[in-house]
């Protein structure tokens, strides 16, 4: 993999410098104003870091394609989440079983990575996917804030939710493979929950390229989209997705109308957005 990256960078006039990191190497790739860090770990895992840019997307495409080219035969459970990077709304985890004999059904739905679909299309496809076995767990903002305070570690929380959803699905169905979209650099945070599971468990960055994970991604996002719509209807204001300046302004409007103590009912409080919104109100 290192040799492949080196040749690709040479062909695209990208400079490489290498630093040592715990349990691996960091390759710093630069082209004009773009900088991407590519971490290689002795465990065989790798991680791409850097602001979203053309260079980062090109490198991700180069290696994600290689990673996801492996075939998953038989019945596959895919697991993904939605709402992790959104200040407003719930955190949703979905595990989805795509049986071997449902591959044609999958193709007909037009399902793919939810990030590549509009909200309207996500909601349409989700209606078809709901017909197949899945388990969905959603934490409202209030529930999320309460549970998050126990460990103050999102990866630990996500790992438990994925494990609960997948094991809930395994109570009624069997699977040959379980694939989880990898959200932590250290995969053991996730895989430690599955020592008692017979199916082969793997984690992958950008795992939405795998059909079962794509289906889980769509169902999780569909729930999130509907939850945001419900919040907007209940409170009579827009709750933008993500964590942008537009989101901060929406949070300020909400606090002005309902008070700072009610923010936990619609938002994930550990985001830096909360400090930006509330500090002026507290005179800090």
ChimeraX attribute file (.defattr): number of C-alpha atoms within 10 A of each C-alpha:
attribute: neighborCount
match mode: 1-to-1
recipient: residues
	/A:1	10
	/A:2	10
	/A:3	8
	/A:4	10
	/A:5	17
	/A:6	15
	/A:7	11
	/A:8	14
	/A:9	17
	/A:10	11
	/A:11	9
	/A:12	9
	/A:13	11
	/A:14	18
	/A:15	15
	/A:16	17
	/A:17	10
	/A:18	13
	/A:19	10
	/A:20	11
	/A:21	12
	/A:22	8
	/A:23	10
	/A:24	16
	/A:25	17
	/A:26	21
	/A:27	22
	/A:28	18
	/A:29	21
	/A:30	17
	/A:31	14
	/A:32	9
	/A:33	7
	/A:34	15
	/A:35	19
	/A:36	22
	/A:37	20
	/A:38	22
	/A:39	22
	/A:40	20
	/A:41	17
	/A:42	11
	/A:43	10
	/A:44	8
	/A:45	15
	/A:46	19
	/A:47	15
	/A:48	18
	/A:49	13
	/A:50	13
	/A:51	12
	/A:52	11
	/A:53	12
	/A:54	10
	/A:55	20
	/A:56	20
	/A:57	13
	/A:58	11
	/A:59	18
	/A:60	18
	/A:61	13
	/A:62	14
	/A:63	18
	/A:64	16
	/A:65	13
	/A:66	11
	/A:67	14
	/A:68	16
	/A:69	11
	/A:70	9
	/A:71	7
	/A:72	16
	/A:73	10
	/A:74	13
	/A:75	20
	/A:76	24
	/A:77	30
	/A:78	30
	/A:79	32
	/A:80	29
	/A:81	27
	/A:82	24
	/A:83	22
	/A:84	17
	/A:85	12
	/A:86	20
	/A:87	27
	/A:88	29
	/A:89	31
	/A:90	27
	/A:91	26
	/A:92	25
	/A:93	31
	/A:94	28
	/A:95	34
	/A:96	31
	/A:97	28
	/A:98	25
	/A:99	20
	/A:100	14
	/A:101	10
	/A:102	12
	/A:103	12
	/A:104	9
	/A:105	14
	/A:106	20
	/A:107	11
	/A:108	10
	/A:109	15
	/A:110	13
	/A:111	25
	/A:112	23
	/A:113	19
	/A:114	22
	/A:115	13
	/A:116	10
	/A:117	15
	/A:118	10
	/A:119	15
	/A:120	10
	/A:121	15
	/A:122	26
	/A:123	19
	/A:124	16
	/A:125	21
	/A:126	21
	/A:127	12
	/A:128	15
	/A:129	21
	/A:130	13
	/A:131	8
	/A:132	13
	/A:133	15
	/A:134	24
	/A:135	22
	/A:136	23
	/A:137	18
	/A:138	21
	/A:139	17
	/A:140	20
	/A:141	21
	/A:142	19
	/A:143	15
	/A:144	21
	/A:145	18
	/A:146	15
	/A:147	15
	/A:148	17
	/A:149	12
	/A:150	9
	/A:151	10
	/A:152	13
	/A:153	11
	/A:154	16
	/A:155	17
	/A:156	14
	/A:157	15
	/A:158	21
	/A:159	22
	/A:160	14
	/A:161	22
	/A:162	26
	/A:163	20
	/A:164	19
	/A:165	19
	/A:166	26
	/A:167	17
	/A:168	15
	/A:169	20
	/A:170	17
	/A:171	8
	/A:172	8
	/A:173	14
	/A:174	15
	/A:175	19
	/A:176	16
	/A:177	18
	/A:178	25
	/A:179	24
	/A:180	30
	/A:181	24
	/A:182	20
	/A:183	20
	/A:184	18
	/A:185	15
	/A:186	15
	/A:187	17
	/A:188	12
	/A:189	16
	/A:190	23
	/A:191	15
	/A:192	11
	/A:193	15
	/A:194	16
	/A:195	9
	/A:196	7
	/A:197	12
	/A:198	12
	/A:199	17
	/A:200	12
	/A:201	16
	/A:202	16
	/A:203	20
	/A:204	20
	/A:205	21
	/A:206	21
	/A:207	24
	/A:208	25
	/A:209	18
	/A:210	22
	/A:211	23
	/A:212	29
	/A:213	31
	/A:214	25
	/A:215	35
	/A:216	35
	/A:217	31
	/A:218	30
	/A:219	32
	/A:220	29
	/A:221	26
	/A:222	23
	/A:223	24
	/A:224	24
	/A:225	20
	/A:226	14
	/A:227	17
	/A:228	19
	/A:229	15
	/A:230	13
	/A:231	17
	/A:232	15
	/A:233	11
	/A:234	9
	/A:235	13
	/A:236	10
	/A:237	13
	/A:238	17
	/A:239	24
	/A:240	20
	/A:241	17
	/A:242	15
	/A:243	15
	/A:244	13
	/A:245	11
	/A:246	14
	/A:247	20
	/A:248	19
	/A:249	15
	/A:250	18
	/A:251	26
	/A:252	20
	/A:253	15
	/A:254	20
	/A:255	17
	/A:256	11
	/A:257	11
	/A:258	12
	/A:259	11
	/A:260	17
	/A:261	8
	/A:262	13
	/A:263	20
	/A:264	19
	/A:265	18
	/A:266	21
	/A:267	23
	/A:268	28
	/A:269	21
	/A:270	15
	/A:271	13
	/A:272	12
	/A:273	19
	/A:274	19
	/A:275	14
	/A:276	13
	/A:277	19
	/A:278	16
	/A:279	10
	/A:280	9
	/A:281	13
	/A:282	9
	/A:283	6
	/A:284	7
